[in-house]
Amino acid sequence: MAHFAQVENGIVMQVIVADKDVIDSGAFGSGWVQTSYNTQGGQHRLGGTPFRKNYAGIGYTYDSQRDAFIPPQ
């Protein structure tokens, strides 16, 4: 299981926990981007590799050029 953010027009609409196979099947539609619960501010909380700069939240922006979730200002 992993966390996925549904991104519409660059904005995170919801975040869910699902199997990657289910997301890849299109069962929940399109626009899903994986996010890491342990990544915040470009740092991994447990010392691992940070993933997409921040854990996605509703209202965050997904910058595909930077491959990063950006919190609202």
ZIVENMO-V929733 format. One line per field, one symbol per residue. psi: psi as a letter, one per 40 degrees, with the letter a starting at -180 (. if undefined). A space follows every 10 residues. Layout:
psi: ???
This chain:
psi: iihihhhhfe hhdihihiid ddddeedeai ehhiihdehh feihdeeahi hfdihiihei hhhddefihh ii.
